[in-house]
Amino acid sequence: MGYDVIVIGLGGMGSAAAYHLAARGQRVLGLEKFTPAHDKGSSHGGSRIIRQSYFEDPAYVPLLLRAYELWDQLATDTGLEVYRLTGGLFMGPSDAVTVAGSQRASQVWDLAHEMLDASEIRRRFPTVTPYPGDIALYEAKAGFARPEMTVQAHLNLAENAGAELHFGEPVIEWSETGGGVSVTTARGTYTAGQLVICPGAWAPALLAEFGIPITIERQVLYWFDPRGGTTPFENHPIWIHEDATGMQAYGFPAIDGPGGGVKVAFFRKGIVCTPETIDRTVHDQEITEMRHRVGQVVPALDGPCLHSATCMYSNTPDEHFVIARHPDSQNITVACGFSGHGFKFVPIVGEILADLAIDGVTGHPISLFDPKRLVTT
């Protein structure tokens, strides 16, 4: 057997898996069709929100508490600012998921937080203009992670621990063999005892036989030049604002210097696509719509759009992840369908995937991510 574990896909999740496996003494081969820390999938764009008061479901909070420990360890091991705590402001009507869900998770897990009314939001954060009747949950431990830096950090650590990583080598097919797996690329065929598949937006094609329904959605990121300059935004909290229709917009501090602008985006306002058909052009009407929406909440951000980018969400029907051993195989583990909110979990998903590949089980609570919930027979 050539390797203990082959990891397909070395983006956020795959790079972390390769590191955690290699750190435990596994002989690891990582295969990636693009270059290291590339911008073709879902692990780029300079920043990703991290937070613990998790409005999606309180069940994520124990994973987040461990993820924060691993973020800290990654920063210590590399000497890099892979994440920064800035505080987070989650705003909207009192019954908005962004507010009520964050409050519920905070209460269930006794997370430190503050509830602010509209006047207190304006007093504490003068850049922000909440809608009439808005309230907010403020979480001091929210902030952002740097995706490209994180991926590269995990790749470097994986190689330092002995992993063999191949880039520009797309996988053609994989199959089970007697007691293991075989993976074929344009360069050759490799064998291993275990296979970990982290396909990102390529999940529908690579995992078609599993019957896991995943929809790929084009998302757009924008960097606006704030009126009056970036100074008021340099130590700014991350924020998410939900309007009465349920549409969420979010933003970051200015982290790219005086000429770098401030990054903002809509959450889950995309167009269904595939990695081959995604429109990488950001159109004028999209920029206009984003500027109008964000300018209502953070008025200084109605300035020029300095640049923009596209990425892809891989959405499951219930917007929860898929992380599991293959139900019909003891040799294959899958992590996919991170539905636009997965990057903050990158370090712990790497740890979980190493558990599953080596031991077949993990002590972390992942029943929410069982693909059986999605597969119709």
C-alpha positions in Angstrom: 0.0 0.0 0.0 1.6 3.3 -1.1 0.1 5.6 1.5 -2.0 5.4 4.6 -4.4 8.2 3.5 -5.0 10.1 0.3 -6.7 13.5 0.6 -8.5 14.7 -2.6 -8.8 18.5 -2.6 -6.4 20.8 -0.6 -8.6 23.8 0.0 -9.7 24.8 3.5 -10.9 21.4 4.7 -8.4 19.2 2.8 -5.3 21.2 3.8 -6.4 21.0 7.4 -7.0 17.2 7.1 -3.6 16.6 5.4 -1.9 18.4 8.3 -3.8 16.7 11.1 -3.3 13.3 9.5 0.4 13.8 8.9 0.9 15.2 12.4 -0.4 11.9 13.7 2.2 10.0 11.8 0.1 9.0 8.8 1.8 8.7 5.4 -0.3 11.2 3.5 -0.7 12.1 -0.2 -2.6 15.2 -1.0 -4.0 15.8 -4.5 -5.1 19.3 -5.7 -6.2 20.2 -9.3 -5.1 23.8 -8.9 -2.2 25.7 -7.3 -1.8 26.1 -3.5 -4.3 28.5 -1.8 -6.0 29.2 -5.2 -8.9 31.5 -5.9 -11.1 29.1 -8.0 -13.2 27.6 -5.2 -14.4 28.8 -1.8 -11.3 29.4 0.3 -10.2 32.9 -0.9 -11.2 36.5 -0.6 -9.0 37.7 2.2 -11.3 37.2 5.2 -14.0 35.0 6.6 -16.2 35.8 9.7 -15.6 33.7 12.8 -18.1 33.7 15.7 -19.4 31.5 18.5 -23.0 32.8 19.0 -24.1 30.6 16.2 -27.5 31.5 14.8 -27.5 28.5 12.5 -27.9 26.0 15.3 -26.6 25.9 18.9 -25.3 22.4 18.1 -22.4 24.0 16.4 -21.1 25.8 19.5 -19.1 22.9 21.0 -17.3 22.5 17.7 -16.6 26.3 17.6 -15.1 26.3 21.1 -12.7 23.6 20.0 -12.1 25.4 16.6 -11.1 28.5 18.5 -8.5 26.5 20.4 -7.1 25.2 17.1 -7.1 28.6 15.5 -5.0 29.8 18.4 -2.7 26.8 18.1 -2.3 27.4 14.3 -1.3 31.0 15.0 1.2 29.9 17.6 2.7 27.2 15.5 3.1 29.4 12.4 3.6 32.9 13.9 1.0 34.1 11.5 -2.1 36.2 12.2 -4.4 33.6 10.7 -7.3 35.1 12.7 -8.1 38.2 14.6 -10.8 38.9 17.2 -12.5 42.2 16.4 -15.9 41.8 18.1 -19.1 41.1 16.1 -22.3 43.0 15.8 -25.3 40.9 14.7 -28.2 43.2 13.9 -31.8 43.2 12.8 -35.4 43.0 14.1 -35.7 41.2 17.4 -37.2 38.1 15.7 -34.6 38.0 12.9 -32.6 34.7 12.8 -29.4 36.8 13.0 -30.4 38.2 16.3 -32.7 35.6 17.9 -30.6 32.7 16.8 -27.4 34.3 18.0 -29.1 35.0 21.4 -30.4 31.5 21.7 -27.0 29.9 21.0 -25.4 32.3 23.5 -27.9 31.4 26.2 -27.8 27.7 25.6 -24.0 27.6 26.0 -23.6 30.6 28.4 -21.5 32.6 25.9 -20.6 36.1 26.9 -22.7 38.6 24.9 -24.5 42.0 25.1 -27.9 43.0 23.8 -28.0 46.5 22.4 -30.9 48.7 21.2 -30.7 51.0 18.2 -29.5 54.0 20.2 -26.8 52.0 21.9 -25.6 50.6 18.6 -25.3 54.1 17.2 -23.5 55.3 20.4 -21.0 52.4 20.5 -20.4 52.1 16.8 -20.9 55.6 15.1 -20.2 54.1 11.6 -23.4 52.0 11.9 -26.9 53.2 11.3 -29.4 50.5 12.4 -32.9 50.5 10.9 -35.7 51.8 13.2 -36.5 49.0 15.7 -33.3 47.1 15.1 -31.5 45.5 18.0 -28.1 43.7 18.1 -26.2 41.0 19.8 -22.6 42.0 20.4 -20.1 39.2 20.8 -16.5 40.2 21.8 -15.1 36.9 20.6 -16.2 37.3 17.0 -13.7 38.3 14.3 -12.3 37.1 11.1 -9.9 34.4 9.7 -7.7 34.8 6.7 -8.5 32.0 4.3 -5.5 32.0 1.9 -3.1 32.4 4.8 -4.8 29.6 6.7 -4.8 27.2 3.7 -1.1 27.9 3.1 -0.3 27.5 6.8 -1.9 24.1 6.9 -0.2 23.0 3.7 3.2 24.1 5.1 2.6 22.3 8.4 1.5 19.2 6.5 4.6 19.1 4.4 6.8 19.7 7.5 5.1 16.7 9.1 5.9 14.5 6.1 2.9 14.8 3.8 3.5 14.6 0.0 1.4 17.2 -1.7 0.8 17.3 -5.5 -0.7 20.4 -7.2 -2.0 20.8 -10.7 -3.0 17.1 -10.6 -6.7 16.6 -11.0 -8.3 13.3 -10.0 -9.8 11.3 -12.8 -11.4 8.5 -10.8 -11.1 6.6 -7.6 -12.3 3.2 -6.5 -12.1 0.8 -3.7 -9.6 -2.1 -3.8 -9.1 -5.0 -1.5 -8.8 -3.4 1.9 -8.1 0.1 0.5 -8.6 2.6 -2.3 -7.0 3.4 -5.6 -6.9 7.0 -7.1 -6.1 7.7 -10.7 -4.9 11.1 -11.9 -3.4 12.3 -15.2 0.0 11.4 -13.8 -0.6 8.0 -12.4 -2.4 5.7 -10.0 -1.9 5.8 -6.2 -3.1 3.4 -3.5 -3.8 3.9 0.1 -5.7 2.4 3.0 -8.0 5.4 3.4 -9.4 8.1 1.2 -10.6 11.5 2.4 -12.6 13.6 -0.1 -12.9 17.4 0.4 -14.2 18.4 -3.1 -15.7 21.8 -2.3 -17.7 23.1 -5.2 -16.8 20.0 -7.2 -18.8 17.8 -4.9 -21.8 17.2 -7.2 -19.5 15.7 -9.9 -17.1 13.9 -7.7 -19.7 12.5 -5.3 -22.6 11.9 -7.7 -22.8 8.2 -6.7 -23.3 9.1 -3.0 -26.7 10.8 -3.8 -25.9 13.8 -1.6 -27.9 16.7 -3.0 -25.6 19.8 -3.2 -26.3 23.0 -5.1 -23.4 25.2 -6.2 -24.2 28.9 -5.9 -22.2 31.9 -7.2 -21.5 34.5 -4.6 -19.9 38.0 -5.0 -17.5 39.8 -2.7 -17.1 43.6 -2.9 -14.5 46.1 -1.5 -15.8 49.6 -1.2 -13.7 52.7 -0.6 -15.3 54.4 2.4 -16.1 58.1 2.3 -13.7 59.8 4.7 -11.1 57.0 4.4 -10.5 53.7 6.1 -9.4 54.9 9.5 -12.8 54.5 11.3 -12.9 51.0 10.0 -9.5 49.7 10.9 -10.6 48.6 14.4 -14.2 47.9 13.4 -16.2 44.9 14.4 -17.3 42.4 11.8 -21.1 42.8 11.4 -24.1 41.0 9.9 -27.4 42.9 9.3 -30.7 41.2 8.5 -33.6 43.2 7.1 -37.3 42.6 7.4 -37.2 40.3 4.3 -34.6 38.0 5.9 -31.8 39.2 3.5 -28.4 39.3 5.3 -25.5 41.6 4.4 -22.2 41.5 6.2 -18.9 43.4 6.4 -15.4 43.4 7.8 -12.9 45.9 9.2 -10.4 47.5 6.8 -7.6 45.1 6.9 -5.8 45.8 3.6 -4.4 49.3 4.3 -5.6 52.8 3.3 -6.1 51.8 -0.3 -7.7 48.4 0.3 -11.2 49.4 1.1 -13.7 47.5 3.2 -15.1 44.1 2.2 -18.9 43.5 2.2 -21.2 41.0 0.7 -24.7 39.5 0.7 -25.1 36.2 2.5 -26.9 33.6 0.3 -27.9 35.8 -2.5 -26.4 33.9 -5.4 -27.0 32.3 -8.7 -26.9 28.5 -9.2 -23.9 27.5 -11.3 -21.2 24.9 -11.6 -17.4 25.4 -11.3 -17.3 25.3 -15.1 -20.2 27.7 -15.8 -19.7 30.3 -13.0 -19.8 33.9 -14.3 -16.6 35.4 -12.9 -17.6 38.9 -14.1 -19.2 41.1 -11.5 -21.7 43.3 -13.2 -22.5 47.0 -12.6 -26.1 46.3 -11.4 -24.7 44.0 -8.8 -22.3 46.6 -7.5 -25.1 49.2 -7.4 -27.4 46.9 -5.4 -24.7 46.1 -2.9 -23.7 49.7 -2.5 -27.4 50.7 -1.9 -27.9 47.9 0.7 -24.7 48.4 2.6 -25.0 52.2 2.5 -28.3 52.0 4.4 -26.5 50.3 7.3 -23.0 51.7 7.1 -23.4 55.0 5.3 -19.7 55.7 4.6 -19.5 52.6 2.5 -21.5 54.0 -0.4 -18.3 55.0 -2.0 -16.6 53.6 -5.1 -16.2 49.8 -5.5 -12.4 49.3 -5.7 -12.6 45.7 -6.7 -14.8 42.6 -6.5 -14.5 38.8 -6.7 -16.6 35.7 -7.0 -16.6 32.5 -5.0 -18.9 29.5 -4.7 -21.1 28.1 -1.9 -21.8 24.4 -1.9 -25.3 24.2 -0.3 -27.1 21.2 1.2 -30.9 21.5 1.4 -30.8 22.2 5.1 -27.6 24.3 4.9 -25.8 21.9 7.4 -22.6 20.2 6.6 -21.8 16.7 5.4 -19.0 15.1 7.4 -19.0 11.3 7.6 -17.5 8.0 6.8 -19.1 6.6 3.6 -22.1 4.6 4.7 -21.1 1.6 2.6 -17.3 1.8 2.9 -14.9 1.7 5.8 -12.2 3.3 3.6 -13.8 6.6 2.5 -14.5 9.7 4.4 -16.3 12.7 2.9 -16.5 16.4 3.9 -18.6 18.7 1.8 -21.7 20.9 1.6 -20.3 23.7 3.9 -23.1 26.0 2.7 -21.3 29.3 3.0 -20.6 29.1 6.7 -17.9 26.4 7.0 -14.5 28.2 6.9 -14.5 29.1 10.6 -14.6 25.3 11.3 -11.6 24.5 9.1 -9.2 23.5 11.9 -11.6 21.3 13.7 -12.9 19.7 10.5 -9.3 18.7 9.8 -9.1 17.1 13.3 -12.5 15.3 12.8 -11.4 14.0 9.4 -8.2 12.6 10.8 -10.2 10.9 13.6 -12.6 9.3 11.0 -9.8 8.2 8.6 -7.7 6.7 11.4 -10.2 5.4 13.9 -13.5 5.4 12.1 -15.1 7.5 14.8 -14.7 10.9 16.4 -15.4 12.2 19.9 -16.7 15.4 18.4 -20.5 15.8 18.0 -21.2 15.4 14.3 -24.5 13.7 14.1 -26.0 16.8 12.6 -23.8 16.3 9.5 -24.8 12.7 8.7 -25.6 12.5 5.0 -28.3 9.9 5.6 -30.6 12.9 6.5 -30.3 14.1 2.9 -30.4 10.9 0.8 -33.8 9.9 -0.4 -34.3 6.2 -1.3 
